Amino acid sequence: MKIKKRVLVWMLSCAISLSALTVPVWADAAVGDTVAIMGEDLSEEERQSLLNQFGATDATTVLSISNAEEHEALGDLIPAAQIGSRAISSVMITYRESGAGLNIQMSHITYVTPQSYADALTTLGISDADIVISAPYDVSGTAALTGIMKGFESLTGETIDEEVKEAVNEEALVSTDISEELAADSSIEDAQEVTSDIISDIKVQINEQNPQTTEEIEQIVRDALENAGITISDELFQRLVDLFDKMKDLDIDWGQVANSIEDGANRLFDDLMNAAGSDEARSFFSQIGDWFSNLWQQIKSLFQ
């Protein structure tokens, strides 16, 4: 049982960046549509340089994000000093065809991690997009995190519920802080991957167990940490519990979570098959794919 759970967590970490937690919301966007959200305090030269780096064209919608918007969105979640007094980091989102997955590239971002941005995007239901996040010099990345919401609303023509915005931001920041804490442990090779394992496990267990109380959420978080063989500070543990206690009551189709993860795992194996350079390699990967397909069915049966 424990081995199966660990394999499930590994599958989740591979697939989570390709999965969506809500009904897809790209209905009003066309493949290739782009939106760039630029930090309001960039100089004109810095702004143009980043737009060139992003590959923006005349067809790209260009918006700005202000420091005031950062503080409004994140002020209750992290210290004001972490947000700073200027909006610098910027992001460009390009909508891609179904099945393309998330491709996140970033530079000069020192606080918010790539996986944290992916968490924010997948929670919003964005599963197929190219995301480029950057700044002219090292910054925390909070303006780009806030800007993702603005870009999402611009591309889809939809307004994100304020409670969902708060939860998405909080998820990204909690994920970042856990990664930072785990990175200080020399025995952990990839803190971001381990953090993704934990959060992915929590999300799937919410789907499987349909928790109704804070106590049930707390047990799910404890189990996920135990499955990963990880301990975190009491403060971060409580933040995880509070976050998912809040998220369980939001309008998220948790049943779609498992389906999206399975689809993501299938795409992962398709990529491996396509990358294989010989018939023997293809046969090997095909056997692994069949094994994981059977294992997935066994895992699902554990919770029925």
N, C-alpha and C positions, 0 to 999 in steps of 0.2 A: 504493500500500500504506500509506504513512504517513498520507495524507489519510483513508483508510478507518479506520485505527486511531483517529485523532483524533475522527472522527464517532462511532465506537463508544464512546469514552470519554465524549463528550457525552451519548449515549443512556443510558449507565450512570448518570451523575450525575443525570439527570432521573428515572430509574426506581428508583435504589437504595433511596430511602426508602419505596418501595412493594413492596419485594421481601423474600423470606425466604431464609436460607441453609441452613435445615434443614427437616425435615419439620414442618408446623404442629403446635403443641402445645397448641392451645386446646380440645381435645376435651371437657374437663370444664367449660368455661366457656360461659355463654349470653350472647347479644347483650345488652348493657346492664349486665352484671355489672361492678362497680367495686370497686377496692381502693385505699385510701389508706395510704401509708407515711410516718409523721410522725417528724421528728427528735425524739429522746428529750429533748433539752435545751430544747425550746420551753417557754415559760410556758404556762399553761392558756389565757390570753387569746390568745396568739399562735397556739396550736394551733387554737383554735376559729375564729379569724379566717381561717386558711388553709383549714380544712375548708369554711367558708362560701364562700371564693374558689373552691375546687375544685368547689363544687356538690354536695358529699357529702350523702347522705340516710341515713335509718335503715337502708336496705338495703346501704349501703357497708360493707365489711369494713375496719376501721381497725387498722393495725399500727404498731409503733414500730421505729425503727432507732437503734442506739446508736453512740456514738463508738468504743467498743471494737470493734464489728463493722466500722466503717469501717477502722480500723487493721489489723484482721485481714485484710480483703479487699484493701486497697490499700497496706499498709505496705511491701511489697517493690517497689512500682511507682513511688511518688512520695515526696518528702520528707515526714516527719511534720508539719512546719510547714504544708505545703499542706493537709493533712487537718484540722489544728487539734485543739482539745481539747473541742469540743462538736459534737453532731449537730443541725443546724438545718434544712438544706434538706429539702424534703418533696416527694412525688410522688403523683399519683392516676392510676391506669390504668383506662380504660373499654374493655371489649371491644366491637368493632364487627363488623358483618357482613362476610363475605368480599368483598374488592374495595374496601373503604372506604379502605384505605391507612393510613398513619401521619399523625396530626395532632399535632404537638408544639408546645406553647406554654410559654414559660418567662419568668420575671422574677426579678430580684435574684440571678441566677447569674453569677458573674464569671469562672469558670475553665472548667468543662466546657461545650462548645459544643452547640447543638441537634443538629448532625450527628453529634457523638460519641455522644449519647444514642441517636440513630437507629441508629448502627452497632451499639451494644450490643443494642438491641431486635431488629434484623433478624438478627443472629448467633444470637440465642436462638430465632428462628423466629416472632417476633411481627410480623406484617405488617399487621394491621388493628386499630388502637386509637387512642383519644384519650389523649394524655399531657399532663398539666399539672404543671409543675415550678416550685416557687416557695419563697420564704423571706420572713420579715418585713422583712429588710434584706439588703444585699449579702453573699453568702457564696460559697465556691468551688463548691458543688454536689456534693461527693463523697458526702454522706449520701444524697442522692437517687439517685445512681448505684448505690450499694450497695443502696439500698432497692428499686430496680427488680427486682433478683434475688429479693428476699424477696416482693415482690408477685406476680411471675411464679409462684413456687412455691405461693403461696396460691391463686391463681386456677385453676391447672391441677392441683393436688394432686400434682405431680411434683417430684422433687428434682434440681436441676441438678448434674451432675458437677463436682467441685471444679476439675478441669483446664479445663473449659469456662468456669466462672465466672472463673477467672484470665485466660483468653484474652480473654473478653468485656470485662472491666475494662481489660486492657492495650490492647486495640484502641481503646477509647474514649479512653484517656489519650494514646496515641501520636497519634491523630487530632487531639486537642486541641492537643498540643504542636507538631505540624507546622503547624496553622492559625495558631498564635501566632507561630511563626517566620516564616511566609510573610507574615503581616500586617505585619511590620516592613519589608517590601519595598514601597516606594511604587508600584512598577510593577505590582503585583498588585492587581487591583480587588476580588476576592472570594476571600479566602484559604480560607474554608470550602469553597467550591465547587471550587476547585482541589484541595484536599486530598481531597475526595470523589472527584474524577476519578481521582486517583492510586490511591487504595485500591480503588475500583471496578475499575479496569483490572487491578490485581494479582489480585483475586479471580477475574475472568473468565479470566485467563491461567492461573491454577492449575487451573481447570476444563478448559481446552483442552489444556494441556500435561501435566497429571498429574505434576508434579515429584516426584522421589523423593529428591533430595539437597539439601543446603544451598546448594551451588553453583548449582543450577538455580533455586532461590528467589531467590538474589542476582541472577541475570541477569534474572529477571522483574521484580524491583523496579527494577533499572537501566533496563530498557526502559520501564516505566511512567513513571518520572521523565523520561526522554528524550521520550516521547510528549507529556507535558504541558509540555515545555520548562522544567522546573524543576530546580533543584539544592537540596539540603538539607544540613544539617551531617552530618559523618561519624557523630556520635552518633545522630542520628535515623535515618539510613540503616541503621545496624546494628540499631537497635531494630525497624525495619520488617522487616528480614531475619529477626531472631530470632522476632518475632511470627508471621510467616506460615510460618516453618519449623516452628513449634510447631503452628499451626493445620492445616497440611496433613495432620497425623497424627491429628487429632481426628475424631470421628464426624460429619462434615458431608457431606451429599449434594451434592457440587460440581456434579453434573449438573443438579440442581434450580436451581442458581444461574442458569444461562443461561435456563432456562424461566421463572423468576420475573422476570428482567429483561425478557424479551420480553413477558410478561403486563403488567408495569408500564408498558412503553412503549405497549402497546395501550391501557391505561387512560388514559394521558396524552393520547393522540390522541382518545379518546372524550370526555374532558373538554373538549378544545379544540373538538371538533365541537358539543358541547352548548352551549358558551358562544358559539358563532358566532351573530351576530344576523341573518344574511341567507342566502338561498340561494347567492349568489355566494361568501360566506365559507365556507359548508359545503362547496361544491364545491372551493374552494382547499385547505381542510384535508384533504378526502378525497384529493386528489391528492398532498399531502405524505405522508399516511398510506400510500398505495400505494407512494410512492417509498421511504419508510423500510422498508416491508415487504420490498421487493425488495432494498434495501441490506442488510438483516439477513441475508437468505438468502446474499447475496454474501459477507458477512463470515464467516458460518459456514463457507462453502465454502473459505475461505482456510486453515482449520485442519483440514480433512479429508484 
